[in-house]
């Protein structure tokens, strides 16, 4: 069996590997390291968790120290591009660990943090810079970094770069790099766009290394899928986590808001968790990852943007809470467990709308994912935890029988208040407040628990003496005037005044607008009374 000593690595690197507890190279390391040490450009196709970081970091460090050159100010000798800040930090940590017995300088550059410290780190020059494409171009644009002396380039997780929309940045970076560099190109999948990108970065005839079937998951990952209704997902997740014991659980959602919502739902079930996604600050993300690593946080909820930076040993279970709409993303997600030959489990939740995504994943992997039955009792658990999605029925009443004016939830989980004639889920004028996106709040509305269904009342009689329910024919002019008055009542109603079709209970407080109107009516009536008294020769009372 191949040993690290068989790969041509120098003694300080072998000592560092022994210190890290690594005894034998993984297949990608055994295949890639000799070619990289020989100076060849390389394309490596291997799944996440197979040891790609050491496959390029070890030969890179060795070649730098075998040909020592003092970097010039604002220049670097080796550039490693990563798609996310978490992965960049992880790579730089690995470089520091492998280079513990040699003199190699390294730093990271990524967005989400102050650029000042990164400028100072490269001011006097560096051996290795690990960067995300966007921040790298920021440093180049501000003349804080010169790429003309790059000797080695590593592009890690190239397929993820394309998923995140970095293709234009990568093309710009390729034009800034010297042609004589050595390039190492790694990707978990190799679709045609990735090969086109590789051709742009690899100037020499590259050596291709593939240690596993492209787009297949690690064989040590036990995969399964549960067909489940959307409203039962939170209860199913709580049950799955509860059966995992004390092992680490990584849960993937499709959106950032979905990740935060899952954290709240698990908290309601008595399960502590943390979320990591693009809306979190760098400090929040690092605290969550550190807690996940040291075991203080057992359940981590993540979006795909953070998937590549989570290199944590002992992830027992990966849950695809939402199936990804890109099949390759599924491979990246479950690659967080079963790493380096260890066993792991991956469970996917699939609702009806996601069946097509599941079939795409199975076609990509060329295998069927084992389907598990939905556990019993989820319906009751979902009802008890109040996570069921409320949707209005055709008769205007919710699943629990509440009327249109009762509180409910739309399929997105937001509280809504339905009203006759205004459409389900849309608040009436003056009902919405800052909490639900409305422009104003009706201070006269009673508490939600005291709300009664509103009943339509006849519209007040018009000045012409005709009643609203009078069925006599109207002329076009009269109808136009009536519609104009009706429109004015709807659009010019004072703030806080209820619409004419809403009956107010006797104990309901009066709004400010209606109070002004009542005072005005009283003053007008008093003035009219004084005028009548004056015409009769009497002195009006005070």
MARMAR-583625 format. One record per residue (C-alpha): x, y, z. Coordinates in steps of 0.5 Angstrom, whole numbers, plus 500, padded with zeros to 3 digits. Each point is the difference from the previous one (the first is absolute). Layout:
# MARMAR-583625
X / Y / Z
...
This chain:
# MARMAR-583625
500 / 500 / 500
503 / 507 / 498
503 / 504 / 506
501 / 508 / 500
507 / 498 / 500
499 / 497 / 493
498 / 506 / 497
506 / 504 / 500
499 / 505 / 506
505 / 503 / 504
501 / 498 / 507
497 / 507 / 503
494 / 498 / 497
500 / 493 / 502
501 / 502 / 507
494 / 505 / 500
495 / 495 / 497
502 / 495 / 505
499 / 506 / 505
493 / 500 / 497
499 / 493 / 501
500 / 498 / 492
503 / 494 / 499
498 / 498 / 493
498 / 504 / 494
493 / 500 / 497
499 / 498 / 493
500 / 507 / 497
507 / 502 / 504
503 / 494 / 498
499 / 501 / 492
500 / 508 / 500
506 / 501 / 505
506 / 497 / 495
497 / 504 / 494
500 / 506 / 504
507 / 499 / 502
502 / 499 / 493
498 / 507 / 498
494 / 497 / 496
493 / 504 / 499
495 / 496 / 503
492 / 499 / 500
498 / 496 / 506
493 / 497 / 500
498 / 498 / 507
494 / 501 / 505
500 / 504 / 506
503 / 497 / 506
505 / 496 / 496
506 / 504 / 502
501 / 505 / 494
503 / 505 / 505
506 / 496 / 502
501 / 498 / 492
502 / 507 / 498
502 / 503 / 507
506 / 495 / 501
503 / 501 / 493
499 / 507 / 500
504 / 501 / 507
505 / 495 / 498
502 / 504 / 493
500 / 507 / 503
505 / 498 / 505
504 / 496 / 495
501 / 507 / 496
500 / 505 / 506
498 / 507 / 497
499 / 506 / 504
493 / 503 / 498
500 / 507 / 498
496 / 505 / 503
492 / 499 / 498
502 / 494 / 496
498 / 492 / 501
504 / 494 / 498
494 / 495 / 500
492 / 502 / 500
495 / 495 / 502
493 / 502 / 498
494 / 497 / 504
492 / 502 / 499
499 / 502 / 507
503 / 503 / 506
499 / 494 / 504
504 / 495 / 495
505 / 506 / 500
501 / 500 / 507
500 / 492 / 500
505 / 500 / 495
505 / 505 / 503
499 / 496 / 507
503 / 494 / 497
505 / 503 / 496
503 / 503 / 507
499 / 493 / 503
504 / 497 / 495
505 / 505 / 500
501 / 500 / 507
508 / 498 / 499
502 / 504 / 494
500 / 508 / 499
494 / 502 / 496
495 / 506 / 500
493 / 499 / 499
494 / 505 / 500
492 / 500 / 498
496 / 505 / 496
493 / 500 / 500
494 / 504 / 501
495 / 501 / 506
506 / 503 / 504
504 / 507 / 500
505 / 500 / 494
505 / 504 / 504
503 / 494 / 504
501 / 496 / 493
503 / 506 / 497
505 / 500 / 505
501 / 492 / 500
503 / 501 / 493
503 / 506 / 500
507 / 497 / 501
499 / 494 / 495
497 / 493 / 502
502 / 493 / 498
493 / 498 / 500
493 / 504 / 499
494 / 496 / 501
494 / 505 / 497
493 / 500 / 497
499 / 503 / 493
497 / 506 / 502
504 / 502 / 506
506 / 499 / 495
498 / 504 / 495
499 / 506 / 505
507 / 499 / 502
502 / 500 / 493
496 / 506 / 498
503 / 504 / 506
507 / 499 / 498
501 / 496 / 507
502 / 494 / 496
504 / 498 / 494
499 / 493 / 497
505 / 501 / 495
505 / 495 / 504
495 / 495 / 502
504 / 493 / 499
494 / 495 / 502
493 / 500 / 499
495 / 496 / 503
493 / 500 / 499
496 / 496 / 505
492 / 498 / 499
500 / 503 / 493
493 / 497 / 499
497 / 504 / 506
504 / 507 / 497
495 / 499 / 494
494 / 499 / 505
501 / 506 / 503
501 / 504 / 494
508 / 501 / 500
501 / 499 / 493
501 / 507 / 498
505 / 501 / 506
504 / 494 / 498
501 / 502 / 493
502 / 507 / 502
505 / 496 / 505
503 / 496 / 495
502 / 506 / 495
503 / 503 / 506
505 / 494 / 502
507 / 498 / 496
499 / 495 / 495
506 / 496 / 503
497 / 498 / 506
498 / 493 / 503
493 / 499 / 501
496 / 495 / 504
492 / 499 / 498
496 / 496 / 505
492 / 499 / 499
495 / 495 / 503
497 / 500 / 493
502 / 501 / 493
494 / 502 / 496
502 / 504 / 493
500 / 507 / 503
505 / 497 / 505
505 / 497 / 495
499 / 507 / 496
503 / 504 / 506
505 / 495 / 501
503 / 501 / 493
500 / 507 / 501
504 / 500 / 507
505 / 494 / 498
505 / 502 / 494
504 / 493 / 500
497 / 494 / 499
497 / 498 / 506
500 / 493 / 504
493 / 497 / 502
499 / 497 / 506
493 / 497 / 502
500 / 495 / 506
492 / 499 / 500
495 / 500 / 495
498 / 508 / 498
494 / 502 / 504
499 / 494 / 505
500 / 501 / 507
505 / 496 / 505
498 / 493 / 500
501 / 500 / 508
494 / 505 / 500
493 / 496 / 502
495 / 504 / 496
492 / 500 / 500
494 / 504 / 499
493 / 501 / 503
494 / 503 / 496
497 / 505 / 505
495 / 505 / 500
503 / 507 / 501
496 / 502 / 506
503 / 493 / 503
507 / 502 / 499
502 / 503 / 506
497 / 495 / 504
504 / 495 / 496
506 / 503 / 501
499 / 501 / 508
499 / 492 / 500
506 / 499 / 495
505 / 504 / 505
497 / 497 / 506
502 / 493 / 497
507 / 502 / 499
502 / 500 / 507
506 / 505 / 501
503 / 500 / 493
501 / 506 / 496
494 / 502 / 495
501 / 504 / 494
493 / 503 / 497
500 / 503 / 493
494 / 505 / 498
499 / 503 / 493
500 / 507 / 503
503 / 505 / 506
493 / 501 / 503
498 / 493 / 499
506 / 498 / 505
498 / 506 / 505
493 / 497 / 500
503 / 493 / 501
504 / 502 / 506
494 / 503 / 503
496 / 494 / 499
505 / 496 / 503
500 / 504 / 506
493 / 499 / 501
501 / 493 / 500
506 / 501 / 506
505 / 499 / 495
506 / 505 / 500
503 / 501 / 493
504 / 506 / 496
499 / 503 / 493
506 / 501 / 495
498 / 504 / 494
502 / 506 / 496
496 / 505 / 504
504 / 498 / 506
506 / 505 / 502
507 / 496 / 499
500 / 500 / 508
494 / 497 / 500
502 / 495 / 495
506 / 498 / 504
497 / 500 / 507
495 / 495 / 497
505 / 496 / 496
505 / 500 / 507
494 / 497 / 504
498 / 495 / 495
507 / 498 / 500
501 / 499 / 508
493 / 497 / 501
497 / 506 / 503
495 / 500 / 494
498 / 493 / 498
495 / 503 / 494
502 / 505 / 495
496 / 502 / 495
503 / 503 / 493
499 / 502 / 493
504 / 498 / 494
504 / 506 / 500
503 / 497 / 507
501 / 493 / 498
507 / 500 / 498
503 / 503 / 506
497 / 495 / 505
506 / 495 / 501
498 / 497 / 506
502 / 493 / 503
494 / 496 / 502
494 / 502 / 497
496 / 494 / 501
494 / 503 / 496
498 / 504 / 494
493 / 502 / 499
498 / 503 / 493
494 / 504 / 503
498 / 503 / 493
503 / 496 / 494
504 / 504 / 496
498 / 502 / 493
507 / 499 / 497
502 / 492 / 501
507 / 502 / 501
499 / 504 / 506
497 / 493 / 503
507 / 497 / 499
503 / 506 / 504
495 / 500 / 505
501 / 493 / 502
508 / 500 / 500
500 / 503 / 506
499 / 493 / 503
503 / 494 / 499
507 / 504 / 499
507 / 496 / 499
497 / 493 / 500
495 / 501 / 507
493 / 498 / 500
495 / 505 / 499
492 / 501 / 499
496 / 505 / 495
493 / 500 / 501
496 / 504 / 495
493 / 503 / 501
496 / 500 / 493
493 / 504 / 499
496 / 499 / 494
502 / 506 / 497
508 / 497 / 500
499 / 493 / 497
503 / 503 / 494
506 / 502 / 504
501 / 493 / 503
499 / 497 / 493
506 / 505 / 497
504 / 498 / 506
499 / 492 / 499
502 / 501 / 493
506 / 504 / 501
502 / 495 / 505
498 / 494 / 496
497 / 497 / 506
493 / 500 / 504
500 / 503 / 507
496 / 495 / 505
494 / 503 / 502
497 / 499 / 507
493 / 501 / 502
498 / 506 / 504
500 / 498 / 507
493 / 500 / 504
498 / 505 / 504
503 / 506 / 496
493 / 503 / 499
498 / 500 / 507
507 / 503 / 502
499 / 505 / 494
494 / 503 / 503
502 / 500 / 507
506 / 504 / 498
496 / 505 / 496
504 / 499 / 494
495 / 498 / 495
499 / 505 / 494
493 / 503 / 500
497 / 501 / 493
493 / 503 / 499
495 / 495 / 498
495 / 502 / 494
495 / 502 / 505
504 / 505 / 503
501 / 496 / 506
507 / 498 / 503
502 / 493 / 502
498 / 501 / 507
493 / 503 / 498
502 / 507 / 501
496 / 505 / 496
503 / 505 / 495
502 / 505 / 506
503 / 495 / 504
508 / 500 / 500
503 / 494 / 496
506 / 499 / 496
502 / 500 / 493
504 / 495 / 497
506 / 504 / 501
499 / 500 / 508
498 / 507 / 500
494 / 502 / 505
495 / 503 / 495
493 / 503 / 502
494 / 499 / 494
495 / 505 / 499
493 / 499 / 496
501 / 504 / 493
507 / 501 / 501
503 / 493 / 498
503 / 495 / 505
507 / 501 / 503
499 / 508 / 499
499 / 504 / 506
495 / 506 / 499
502 / 507 / 500
503 / 502 / 506
501 / 493 / 503
507 / 499 / 499
505 / 503 / 504
508 / 500 / 500
500 / 493 / 502
497 / 497 / 494
502 / 505 / 495
494 / 505 / 500
501 / 508 / 500
496 / 501 / 506
496 / 497 / 506
493 / 501 / 502
501 / 502 / 507
492 / 498 / 501
501 / 493 / 498
498 / 496 / 506
504 / 494 / 502
500 / 494 / 495
497 / 495 / 505
494 / 505 / 501
499 / 501 / 492
493 / 498 / 498
498 / 499 / 492
498 / 506 / 497
493 / 500 / 497
499 / 505 / 494
495 / 506 / 502
496 / 504 / 495
503 / 506 / 497
498 / 506 / 503
494 / 504 / 496
503 / 505 / 495
498 / 507 / 500
495 / 499 / 495
495 / 496 / 505
501 / 493 / 496
502 / 494 / 504
506 / 496 / 498
495 / 494 / 499
496 / 504 / 495
499 / 496 / 494
498 / 506 / 495
504 / 501 / 494
505 / 505 / 500
503 / 505 / 495
507 / 500 / 498
501 / 506 / 503
497 / 498 / 507
504 / 493 / 499
507 / 504 / 499
498 / 505 / 506
499 / 494 / 504
506 / 496 / 498
504 / 506 / 501
497 / 501 / 507
502 / 493 / 502
507 / 500 / 497
501 / 507 / 505
497 / 496 / 506
505 / 494 / 499
506 / 505 / 498
499 / 506 / 504
498 / 496 / 507
504 / 504 / 506
506 / 496 / 503
497 / 495 / 505
492 / 500 / 497
497 / 493 / 499
497 / 499 / 493
493 / 501 / 500
498 / 493 / 499
503 / 498 / 507
496 / 500 / 506
503 / 503 / 506
499 / 497 / 507
497 / 504 / 505
506 / 499 / 505
505 / 501 / 494
504 / 507 / 501
499 / 506 / 495
506 / 501 / 495
503 / 507 / 499
497 / 501 / 494
493 / 499 / 502
501 / 504 / 506
502 / 506 / 496
494 / 498 / 495
495 / 500 / 506
502 / 506 / 503
500 / 504 / 494
492 / 497 / 499
499 / 503 / 507
503 / 506 / 499
496 / 501 / 493
493 / 498 / 504
502 / 505 / 505
501 / 506 / 495
493 / 498 / 497
497 / 500 / 506
502 / 507 / 502
498 / 502 / 493
493 / 498 / 501
500 / 503 / 507
502 / 507 / 497
495 / 500 / 495
495 / 499 / 505
502 / 506 / 504
503 / 496 / 506
507 / 500 / 503
504 / 494 / 499
502 / 496 / 506
507 / 500 / 502
